[in-house]
Amino acid sequence: MSQYDPTLSVLGIPDHNIKVAFVRHEYRGNGVRRRQYHVIDAELTYRLTRCPLCGFEALHPNGFYTAHVRVLNGVEIPTVIDLHKQRWRCHNCYHTVSAKTPLVQPNHTIAAHMTERIMKLAHERLPVKTIARIIGISASSVQRIIDQNLKLRPARRLPTRLCFDEFRSTHGMMSFICLDADSHRLIALLGDRFNRTIKNFFIAHYSLAERTRVQTVTMDMNAAYQTIIHEVFSKAQVVIDRFHIIQLAVRALDQVRVQALKQLDDKH
């Protein structure tokens, strides 16, 4: 066993097929990205004779492929493993296969335990730039890893016809409610009726494709809601419910009646 094997145990790398040759310090990168690294030179190999593609025992060693794998080390100077992976060539199907390790996924350069650490920090709601600074990789790499490993909830579906309204809730506050116009099923119940709150809710919880499916939004004559309808539901038509239309007509007729009576009273 190599004298450097305990180094892998400290780094949380249990793969006994990886043998360390030596460790060195080296500067890598260009310009502002140039920095010092702990570099571990190691070899990944094991016995493999049966081709995983065709099933024939026709594999023969075919050199090594070097992957530069970033790993966590708990210190300020980042650590890279120059991992020389054994390659085999099948003399039956002529395909080439490479040695695999739980340390890193095939064709990846970020160690699996580093990916797990990134996701744990993301679940703690740390900003991407903060995670990148803690882990020691670029913010774009952190964002890519989060996007690849994020388990999305099943997409929510919106009915094609919605109803918007407001009501007085606790402590005299006005709250927002949204229903399915056909089934009267509750879609959303928000603590306030601000346009910003309503807009952010639908954008955060429903995809653009779902919001585009909405055909009508029935509401009262609150002009404030109308300003965001087409921002959130681009193809929806605004429908004023019959109750408020009749209510408006009755109020207008009553105003005309009162004015007419006043004019008659003035003449007498």
Backbone hydrogen bonds, N-H to C=O, Kabsch-Sander energy under -0.5 kcal/mol:
donor,donor_aa,acceptor,acceptor_aa,energy
5,D,2,S,-1.5
7,T,4,Y,-1.5
8,L,4,Y,-0.7
8,L,5,D,-1.0
9,S,5,D,-1.3
10,V,6,P,-2.1
11,L,7,T,-1.6
12,G,9,S,-1.2
13,I,8,L,-3.1
16,H,14,P,-0.7
18,I,15,D,-1.3
19,K,17,N,-0.6
19,K,43,E,-2.6
21,A,41,D,-3.3
22,F,41,D,-1.1
24,R,39,V,-2.5
26,E,37,Y,-2.1
28,R,35,R,-2.6
33,R,30,N,-1.7
34,R,31,G,-1.5
35,R,28,R,-2.4
37,Y,26,E,-2.5
38,H,78,P,-2.9
39,V,24,R,-3.3
39,V,37,Y,-0.6
40,I,38,H,-0.6
40,I,80,V,-2.8
41,D,22,F,-2.7
41,D,39,V,-0.6
42,A,40,I,-0.7
42,A,82,D,-2.0
43,E,19,K,-2.6
44,L,84,H,-2.8
45,T,17,N,-1.6
45,T,43,E,-0.6
51,C,56,F,-3.1
55,G,51,C,-1.7
58,A,56,F,-2.0
59,L,49,T,-2.1
60,H,89,R,-1.6
62,N,63,G,-0.5
62,N,87,R,-3.5
65,Y,85,K,-2.5
67,A,65,Y,-0.5
67,A,83,L,-2.7
69,V,67,A,-0.9
69,V,81,I,-2.6
70,R,68,H,-0.5
70,R,109,T,-3.2
71,V,79,T,-1.9
79,T,71,V,-0.8
80,V,38,H,-3.0
81,I,69,V,-2.9
82,D,40,I,-2.4
82,D,80,V,-0.7
83,L,67,A,-2.7
83,L,81,I,-1.5
84,H,42,A,-2.8
84,H,82,D,-0.7
85,K,65,Y,-3.5
85,K,83,L,-0.9
86,Q,44,L,-2.6
87,R,63,G,-2.5
88,W,97,V,-2.9
89,R,60,H,-2.7
90,C,95,H,-2.8
91,H,58,A,-2.6
94,Y,90,C,-1.2
97,V,88,W,-2.3
99,A,86,Q,-2.5
101,T,104,V,-0.6
104,V,101,T,-0.9
108,H,105,Q,-1.8
111,A,70,R,-2.5
111,A,109,T,-0.5
112,A,103,L,-3.0
115,T,111,A,-1.8
116,E,112,A,-2.2
117,R,113,H,-1.7
118,I,114,M,-2.2
119,M,115,T,-2.2
120,K,116,E,-2.0
121,L,117,R,-2.2
122,A,118,I,-2.2
123,H,119,M,-2.1
124,E,120,K,-0.9
125,R,122,A,-1.8
126,L,121,L,-1.6
131,I,127,P,-2.2
132,A,128,V,-2.5
133,R,129,K,-1.8
134,I,130,T,-2.1
135,I,131,I,-2.9
136,G,132,A,-2.5
137,I,132,A,-1.1
142,V,138,S,-1.9
143,Q,139,A,-2.5
144,R,140,S,-2.1
145,I,141,S,-2.3
146,I,142,V,-2.4
147,D,143,Q,-2.4
148,Q,144,R,-2.1
149,N,145,I,-1.8
150,L,146,I,-1.4
152,L,150,L,-0.9
162,L,216,T,-2.4
163,C,179,L,-2.2
164,F,218,T,-3.1
165,D,177,I,-1.8
167,F,175,S,-1.9
169,S,167,F,-0.6
169,S,173,M,-3.7
172,G,169,S,-0.9
173,M,170,T,-2.1
175,S,167,F,-3.2
175,S,173,M,-0.5
176,F,190,L,-1.5
176,F,192,D,-0.6
177,I,165,D,-2.5
178,C,188,A,-2.6
179,L,163,C,-1.9
180,D,185,R,-2.5
181,A,161,R,-2.3
181,A,179,L,-0.6
184,H,180,D,-2.3
187,I,178,C,-3.0
188,A,178,C,-1.7
190,L,176,F,-2.2
198,I,194,F,-2.2
199,K,195,N,-2.9
200,N,196,R,-2.5
201,F,197,T,-1.9
202,F,198,I,-1.9
203,I,199,K,-2.1
204,A,200,N,-2.1
205,H,201,F,-1.9
206,Y,202,F,-1.7
211,R,207,S,-2.3
212,T,208,L,-2.0
213,R,209,A,-0.8
213,R,210,E,-0.7
214,V,210,E,-0.5
214,V,211,R,-0.7
215,Q,160,T,-3.3
216,T,160,T,-1.7
217,V,237,Q,-2.5
218,T,162,L,-3.2
219,M,239,V,-2.4
223,A,221,M,-0.9
225,Y,222,N,-0.7
226,Q,222,N,-0.9
227,T,223,A,-0.7
227,T,224,A,-0.8
228,I,225,Y,-1.6
229,I,225,Y,-1.1
230,H,226,Q,-0.6
232,V,228,I,-2.0
233,F,229,I,-3.5
234,S,232,V,-0.6
236,A,233,F,-1.5
237,Q,215,Q,-2.7
239,V,217,V,-2.4
241,D,219,M,-2.0
241,D,239,V,-0.5
244,H,241,D,-0.6
245,I,241,D,-1.5
246,I,242,R,-2.8
247,Q,243,F,-2.5
248,L,244,H,-2.3
249,A,245,I,-2.4
250,V,246,I,-2.8
251,R,247,Q,-2.3
252,A,248,L,-2.6
253,L,249,A,-2.7
254,D,250,V,-2.4
255,Q,251,R,-2.2
256,V,252,A,-2.1
257,R,253,L,-2.4
258,V,254,D,-2.5
259,Q,255,Q,-2.5
260,A,256,V,-2.5
261,L,257,R,-2.3
262,K,258,V,-2.1
263,Q,259,Q,-2.0
264,L,260,A,-2.1
265,D,261,L,-2.4
266,D,262,K,-2.1
267,K,263,Q,-1.4
268,H,264,L,-1.0
